[in-house]
Amino acid sequence: MSGFFGGLLGNLGGLESHAPAAQNLLSDLIDQHGGMSGLIDKLNQSGLADQVQSWASSGPASAAISDITQVFPSDQIEALAEKHGIPPGVVSGLLAKVLPHAVAASAQTDGTDGSGKTDD
């Protein structure tokens, strides 16, 4: 899994000082959703299916902060911020940077199509 995170953390665009927190944060979210496919399902069910499909097929681009707050309500962002010792605005910014890359990396390694399902 560290190889998975290593590639993602190079894409933090100005938030590099929070790289260890970003790894822990993403790992925590993946665990909370029962794995990467569960997290992808959450993104899809929250109205980001088109973005997820794009990240999986065309490659990642940063998500908008409004997309992140659409998926994760402010109380969840605040709880994650407190747990990982970083400001809530930084949590949203980190997720906007790393989630698209995590989806793209998952699609490449797992053969998913962005729906969380494999392309059989």
C-alpha positions as CSV (number, residue, x, y, z in Angstrom):
1,M,0.0,0.0,0.0
2,S,2.9,2.4,0.5
3,G,3.7,2.3,-3.2
4,F,0.0,3.3,-3.8
5,F,0.4,6.2,-1.4
6,G,3.9,7.2,-2.6
7,G,2.6,8.1,-6.0
8,L,-0.4,10.0,-4.7
9,L,1.6,12.2,-2.2
10,G,3.7,13.7,-5.0
11,N,0.5,15.5,-6.2
12,L,-0.3,17.7,-3.2
13,G,0.3,21.0,-5.0
14,G,1.3,23.3,-2.1
15,L,0.2,21.0,0.6
16,E,3.3,18.9,0.7
17,S,4.0,19.7,4.4
18,H,0.8,17.7,5.2
19,A,1.9,14.6,3.3
20,P,2.0,12.3,6.3
21,A,-1.4,13.5,7.4
22,A,-2.7,13.0,3.8
23,Q,-1.6,9.4,3.9
24,N,-3.2,8.8,7.2
25,L,-6.3,10.6,6.2
26,L,-6.8,8.7,2.9
27,S,-6.0,5.4,4.6
28,D,-8.6,6.2,7.3
29,L,-11.3,7.0,4.6
30,I,-10.5,3.9,2.7
31,D,-10.8,1.8,5.9
32,Q,-14.1,3.6,6.9
33,H,-15.6,2.6,3.5
34,G,-14.4,-1.0,3.5
35,G,-11.8,-0.5,0.9
36,M,-11.2,1.7,-2.2
37,S,-14.2,0.3,-4.0
38,G,-16.4,1.3,-1.1
39,L,-15.0,4.8,-1.2
40,I,-15.6,5.0,-4.9
41,D,-19.2,3.9,-4.3
42,K,-19.5,6.7,-1.8
43,L,-18.2,9.2,-4.4
44,N,-20.5,7.9,-7.0
45,Q,-23.6,7.9,-4.7
46,S,-22.8,11.5,-3.7
47,G,-23.2,12.8,-7.3
48,L,-19.6,12.6,-8.5
49,A,-20.1,9.6,-10.8
50,D,-19.1,11.6,-13.9
51,Q,-15.9,12.9,-12.2
52,V,-15.0,9.5,-10.9
53,Q,-15.5,8.0,-14.3
54,S,-13.3,10.7,-15.8
55,W,-10.5,10.2,-13.2
56,A,-10.6,6.5,-13.8
57,S,-10.4,6.7,-17.5
58,S,-8.7,9.9,-18.4
59,G,-6.5,10.4,-15.4
60,P,-6.8,12.5,-12.3
61,A,-7.5,16.2,-12.0
62,S,-8.0,17.9,-8.7
63,A,-11.6,17.9,-7.4
64,A,-13.3,21.1,-6.4
65,I,-13.6,21.7,-2.7
66,S,-17.4,21.9,-3.2
67,D,-17.2,18.3,-4.6
68,I,-15.5,17.2,-1.4
69,T,-18.0,18.9,0.9
70,Q,-20.8,17.3,-1.2
71,V,-19.4,13.9,-0.3
72,F,-18.2,14.5,3.2
73,P,-20.4,16.8,5.3
74,S,-18.7,19.5,7.5
75,D,-19.1,17.5,10.7
76,Q,-17.2,14.6,9.1
77,I,-14.5,16.9,7.8
78,E,-14.1,18.4,11.2
79,A,-13.9,15.0,12.9
80,L,-11.2,14.0,10.4
81,A,-9.4,17.2,11.0
82,E,-9.4,16.7,14.7
83,K,-8.3,13.1,14.5
84,H,-5.4,13.9,12.2
85,G,-4.4,17.2,13.7
86,I,-4.9,19.4,10.7
87,P,-7.3,22.3,10.0
88,P,-10.6,21.4,8.3
89,G,-9.8,23.5,5.3
90,V,-6.6,21.6,4.8
91,V,-8.5,18.3,5.1
92,S,-10.8,19.4,2.2
93,G,-7.9,20.6,0.2
94,L,-5.9,17.4,0.7
95,L,-8.9,15.3,-0.3
96,A,-9.5,17.4,-3.4
97,K,-5.9,16.6,-4.4
98,V,-5.6,13.0,-3.4
99,L,-9.0,11.4,-4.1
100,P,-8.8,11.8,-7.9
101,H,-5.3,10.3,-7.9
102,A,-6.5,7.4,-5.6
103,V,-9.4,6.7,-8.0
104,A,-7.1,6.7,-11.0
105,A,-4.5,4.5,-9.3
106,S,-7.2,2.1,-8.2
107,A,-8.6,1.9,-11.7
108,Q,-5.1,1.1,-13.1
109,T,-4.2,-1.5,-10.4
110,D,-7.7,-3.1,-9.9
111,G,-9.1,-2.8,-13.4
112,T,-12.1,-0.8,-12.2
113,D,-14.0,1.5,-14.5
114,G,-14.7,4.2,-12.0
115,S,-17.9,2.6,-10.8
116,G,-16.1,0.6,-8.2
117,K,-16.8,-2.5,-10.3
118,T,-14.3,-4.4,-12.4
119,D,-14.6,-4.3,-16.2
120,D,-15.2,-8.0,-16.8
